[in-house]
């Protein structure tokens, strides 16, 4: 039972163009969403997050959009750079008394071609 | 750079031996999470701890696995009588508090079972 899904295992984009990574979730209790970037042999690096009370959050080249009715979020990277090539994970959590453990999607490998 | 520190980075054990993985959270962080990543998969939550307390261990196998976060010293994830299926990357994350704060990850321990 995958509560967070990233249906595209890979994405290839030309340098300078927009990269759009998608993520769907099923648990309506999730109220906080995050994107992480991961290079091989390193830990995930936090990129950007969004609370369920918002529908958009922007930080430099990175923008996250949240559509609660569709249970869908996306990460836009513009302009894409070769250094953005990595695996991107979306993650979700819910505010409950047990803490905010993260539920991760399976990841999307982004390749930005020069 | 007082990031999340994990050691060892690589650990090789024979079947039946014990594995001990250590994690020192970021300075000022009192919440520690352990995740496991199997090859080509996303990260899966194992356990959430605060100092001297296990808050949520719902993702941890019932047998052979244990975790602690003592008053002094790092958090320890302990796997007894390791089997080949325990081969994975184990990541530790920390956050300052649990509500809507991004978790910051260490670079992981890659456990290989011979």
Interface residues (C-beta under 8 A of the other chain):
Chain A: X4 X32 X34 X36 X41 X42 X43 X44 X45 X46 X49 X51 X89 X91 X95 X98 X99 X100 X101 X102 X103 X104 X105 X106 X107
Chain B: X4 X6 X31 X33 X35 X41 X42 X43 X44 X45 X48 X55 X56 X58 X59 X91 X93 X95 X98 X99 X100 X101 X102 X103 X104 X105 X106 X107 X108 X110
